[in-house]
Amino acid sequence: MKITDVETHLIQVGARPGVQGSQPGESDFRGSRNWLFIKVHTDEGVHGVGEGSGWPRVIATAVQDLKHVLIGEDPANIDRLWSKMLVAMMGHGQTGTVGGGALTAIEMALWDIKGKVLGQPVWNLLGGCFRDRIPVYGHAKTPERARELIERGYRAAKVSFTGAVDLDRVWAVREAMGPDRDVMVDAHGPSWMNTQDAILIGRELEQMDLLFYEDPIAPEHWTGYRRLRDALSLPLAAGERVSTIFNIRPLIEEELVDVIQPDTGRAGGITQMRKMAAMAEAHGISMAPHSGSLGPVAEFAALHAMATIPNALFLERIEFDWPGRYEVVTPVLKVEDGHLPLPTAPGLGVDFVVDEVAKYPSVRNVADMPVDDGWAFEPGTGGEYPYVQTRLQRAGKLRWKGPRA
């Protein structure tokens, strides 16, 4: 069997052109994103599907640029082809989001082909499963949304923020979820808090019995994570923005976090995810893959990876997502009792519907900037687009007004 072609299919998800944005004549793309699906074709009529995330429109170009490296190769040699692609990209610099996304999409499709050829689900080719269903958590910014998640069987919810963390909102969700369910906080900028502000927020969050505190500072600031580790009695989580085992090493080897969160669409592939999990296992660290911007193809791949590792915590899921998610792939996953079932069909067990994807052509991928509302950026600084900011109004923003332990 030989690879004959690699197709890329981009889809615009969420907000569409025609909605007035912040600039005259410009559409509002806040909340919009792209998904990139690919198909790897073979001379025996078997195809595999994959997905690359992070910067899909640019990753699509990277996949097409790598195609010549794959044509004529045997798709069964997954690890060798992954290394061949990595070496081919090496001259362009270190492998970041774009390279990681391209490697991921292609490697995912190769696993899909192998499973179809052998008549086995991917998880069975990776050593079998620890579990036949994968626990998931949802997102809730309000108590009402938290209660909706509970009604759907979720047992954990994450409160995400752009800019400053609203401690009183976290407490409201914490109360709605109750003592028997878990709550996490994602403080993923922009603008990022500096390390000292993240520590002050973390000390307030310690009283809310969180499962973890995610991305409290900019991901480049490894020394800041060491300070957070020393200052807080609160589990830390990070890693969604890195690709390959080489880039996640500091988080694991220096034990800077309790939970790693590689993104199944840009971590480098299913094999890289499992290698990351093995590295983390040796340090007593769990894995809870990022899935906040992923499409439904990579979600299937995440289930296969999570089923085969001992230190799986759970998988992120955007339950109240764009309705088209349930039209562009077959079959459709459904949460039951806070879990997603493990696919049992050969390969990944999913395919995307090309005609449906074509209904939503890609327009752009870089979203509009956050609103300068005093939370994303300090008041009056939105037009400066700061990456990291010291928080002002400290008594109001860095202190919790709720009950004390």
N, C-alpha and C positions, 0 to 999 in steps of 0.2 A: 504494500500500500504506500502511495506517495501523496504528498500535499500538492494540490494543483492551484489553489487560489485562497485568498483571504479577503473577505468582504467586511466593510464597516458600515454600520447603520446608526446614525445619530437621531435623537428624538428630543424635542423641546418639551419639558415637563413643567406644569404649573401655569404661571401667568403668561398671557399671550400678547402679541402686538395689538395695539388698539386701545390699551388702557393708559390714560394719560399719566406720565411720570413727573418727576421733579423738574425736568427741563421742558420748555415748550416744544411740542412735536416729537417728544421722545417717549417710548413706551416704558412702563414701570415693570422691571424684571425682578423686583424684590420677591423672594419666595420661588423664583423660577430657577431651573437648572437644566442641564442636559444629561441624558444617559447615552452611553455608547455600548451598543451590542455588536458583536462580531460573529462571523461564521468562517470556519476553516473547512475548506472542501478537499476531498480526496478523489483519487482516480477510481475508487471502488464505490463511489456514490454515498459514502458515509460522511456526514458533516458533524462538526462540533460547534457549540455556541459558547461564547464567553462575554465578559463585561469588564470594561476598564473605567475607573472613576478618578476623580481628583480635578482634572481639567479636560473633560471629554473631547471637546473640539480639537484640542491640540494633540491629545492622545491618539485620536483617529488618524492624524497625519503621521504620527510616530509608527503606528501599526502598519500603515501602507509603506512607510520607508523600510520597515523590517521584512516586508513580504518576500523580497528577493532572497533573503537569508534562509527562508523556509521552503520555497518552491522546490520540489523534487526530493525532499527529505521524508523519511519514514516518521509518521506522527507518533509512533510507539515510543520513540526515544526521547521522552519528555525532558528529563534532566539534562541530557546532552544538548538538546535544542535550546533550552533555557540558557545554558552557559554560552552557547554560540551567539545568541542574541545579546547577552550581557557584554561579551567581548566586542561584538560589532559596535555597540554604543559607547564603549569605553573612551574612545578618542574625543568624545564630545563633553566630557566632564563626569562628575559623580552622578550616579543614578538617583534622580529625585522623583517627584510626583509623575511627570510625564513618562519617563522611562519605566518606572514601577507600574504605572497603569497599563502600558503597552505589554510588558512582560506578563502581567496578571491576566489580561484578557486572552492572550494567545495561549498561555499555559493552561488556563481554565478550559478552553476549547479542546486542547489536546487530551486532557483527562476525560472530557465528555466523549471524544472519539474512542479512546481506549475502553471505556466502560461499555459503549455500544457494541464494539467489536467482540468483546469478551462476554457480553450479556450480563454484566454485573453493575450494580450501582457503584459510584466512585468510592464511597466509604468502605465498601467491602474489599476494594483493591488496596486500601490504605491500612489494612490490618484488622478490619472489622470495627464494630461500634461498642462504645461504652454505654450508650443510651439510644433509645429508639424515638425519642422526642427531645427537642431542644428548648429550654426555658428562654423566654424573651421578656424584655421590658419595654414600656412605652414612654411617651413624652407628655408632660402635663404642666402647663404654666398657671393653671387655675384649679381651685378645688373642684369645680364642676367637671373639668376634663379628667381629673383624677378619678372621680366617681364613675365617669363613663368607662375608663379603663378597667376599673374594678368590676363593673357589670359585664365586661367582655372577658373576664377571667384573669386579667393581669394581676400579678402580685408584686410588681415593682414599677416605679415611675421616676423619670429624670426631669428636673427643672433646669432649663437651659437659659443662658443670658448672653446678650451682646453687650459688652462693657461691664458696668458695675452689677454686682449681685444684689438683688432685692431680698433681703433676709426675711422680711415679713411675708413675702410671697412664698418663700420656701417653707416657712412655718405653716402657712395656710394649707399647702399641699401635704405637708407632713401630717397635720391633723386629719385631713380628709382620707389619707391612706391608712391611718390607724397604726397601732403598734405591731401588728402582725404582718405588715407589708413594708417593703424597702423603698427608700427615697435616695436619689443621688442628685448632685448639683454639678452642672457643667458651666464653667466660667470662661468660655472659649473666645473672648475678644471678638472684634476690636472694639475699643482699644483694650489692650491687655492691662491688667493690674501689675504694678511693680511687686517685687517679692514681699516687702514689708506689708503692703496693703492686703496681699493674698493671705498673709499670716493672720492679720487682724480679723479678716472675714472668716478664715478657717477656725479661729478660736470661738467665734460666735456659732459657727456651724457644728462645733463639737457637741453642743448641747441638744442637737436635733437628731442624734442617732442615725447619721447617714451611713449608707453602705460605702460610698466613696465621694471624693471631691476631685472633679475632673478638670484638667487643663487650667489650673488656676493662674499660671503665668505663661508667657510666650515659650513655645517649644524649644527654641534655641538656648534658653537660659538654664543649662544643666546645673550650674552652681547654685542657682536659685532653688532648684528642687532639693538640693542637699540642705539648704537652710529651712525649707518647708518641712522636710523630714524630721529635722532636729526639733523644730518648734511646735509641731502639732501632734496630737493624739487622734489622728483622723486618717483613714485609708486614702491613698492618693491613686489617681488613674491618669494615664496619658498614652500617647503613641499613635493616634489616628492619622497623623500627617506624615509618618515616615514610611519608607519602602525598603524592603530587604532586611535580612538579619544584620547586615553590616551597620545600618543606620539606627536600629533599635537597641544595639548593644549597650550603650551607656545606661539606659533606663533599667535594664535587667542586671547587668554585671555589677553596677554600683547600688542595686536594690533601692532605687529612687522612688519606685512606685509599688503598690500592692496589686495593681491590675494593669495589664497592657491591653491596648485597644487597637490593634492593627485593622486597617480597612480592607475588607475582602476584595475590593476593586482596585487597590493600588499597593498592597503590601508586597507584591512580587509574584503571587500565585498561591495555589493551595499548598504546595510543598513548602514554600517559604513560611506560610502561616503555621504549619505543623512544626517546622524548625524553631520558629519563635516560641511556640508553646513549649517545646522541649527545653529550650534555654531557660524559659521562665519557670518551668517545673523544678529545675535544679536549684532555684533560688526561692522556692515557696511562693511564687507569684501566679495569680490566676489570669485567664484571658477572657475578655468580653469584647468581641470585635465591634468596631464602629460600623454603623450602617445608616447613618443619618441622611446621606445623599445618594445612597445606592439604589439601583433599580432592582427588579425582581429576579433577574438572571443571577447576579452575584449573591443574592440572598440564598438561592438554592445552593450555590457553592459553599457559602458560609455554614450551612447546615451539615454538609458532608465533612467539612473540616472539624466543626465542633463536636460531631459525633465520635470522632476518632482520637480525641485528646483527653487525658485524665483531669486536667486542670481547667476545664471549661466552666466559666461562671454563668454567663448567659449572653444572648445576642440582642443588640439594639434593634428596635423596629419602630418605624413611623406608621402607626396604625391609621391615623386620620390623614391620609396622604392624598395625592392627586388621584381622582377616580379612574383615570386612564390606566393606572397600574394593573387593574384587573381585566383590561382588554388587550394588552399588548403581549401577554405571555399565556402559555397553556402548559400545565394546569395552573390554577391559582392557589396559593397557600392561604390557610385560614387558621387563626389562633384558636386553640381549644384549651381551656383550663390553664392559660398562661404559657402554653407551649406550642411550638410548630412541629408537625410530624416529620419524621425523617423520610425523604423520598426513597422509594424502593425500585423504581424503574431503572433500566440500564443507563449508564452515564450519569449526568447531572439530574436527569429526570425532568427537564424543562426545555422548551423551545420558545422563541419569540415569533409573533405573528407579523410578518413583514408588511402586509397591507395596512395593518393598524398603525405600526410604527411610522409608515410613510404619511399618515394623516397629520402628523405633528412635526414638520420639518424644523431642523435646528436653525435658530436665528442668531443667538449669541449665548455665551456661557458666563461671562463676567457680570455679576449682579450689580444693581444699583447700590450705592453706599448706604449704610444704616442712617436712619433719621437722627439728626442732631437734637435729641429730646432730653438731654441731660443725663442719660444713662449710658448710651453707646459711647458718647464722648462727653467730656466735661463741657458745661454750657459755654457756647460761643466758640468752641474749638473744632467743630465738625469740619469746617472748611480747611483746616490744617491737616486733617487725616493722620493724627498721631498713631503710632503703632503701640507704644506703651505710655501710660499716663499715671501720674500720682493723683490719687483721688482727693478732691476738695470736699467741702461740706462733710467732714469726716464724722462728726458726731451723728449726723443724720443717715449717712450711707454705710458706715462701717460698724454700726451697732444695731443689735436686734432689739426691737421694742416689746417683744413678747415676754412670756413668763420665764423666770430664771430657775435653774435647777436648785 
